[in-house]
Amino acid sequence: MEAQKRLAFYDISDARAKSAKTFDGKLYTLKGGVAVEKGTGDVKRVADIYYEVRSVMDQAHTIVAKRRKKDEELKEVLQKTC
């Protein structure tokens, strides 16, 4: 079994990650190192919301990284190929 890769906040800012959902239910659109909240338009740095992020999705809304509990590391999700 292959170990999952831990993702740092700068890994979230890469081109693959397009949105992030936090533990309190907020949805952010990611644009480089900046996160824009969809509901209110608030702008925050990805580094500032990193520890609140529950899941990270790509443009196709496929989860690319997640954590189950707030105290766990954010880890890359390995997609199964058929």
C-alpha positions, 0 to 999 in steps of 0.5 A: 500500500502506497503512503499518501502524500501530505499537502502543504498550503503552497501545494493547494495553490497549484493549478490542479486545485480550483476550490476548497471546502472548510469544516464550517461549510464555507466554499472557496474558489482558489486563485493562486495563493488567494481564496475567494469565498463563494457566498460573500466574496471575502478574500483570504490567503490560502495560508490563512485558511489552510488549517480549516480546509476539509477537502480540495477539489479540481475543476471537474469537482473531483476531490484531490485532497482531504482530511477527516478531522481538523487535527489530521494532516491534509493528504492527497487522494489517490484516484483509482484507475480502472 
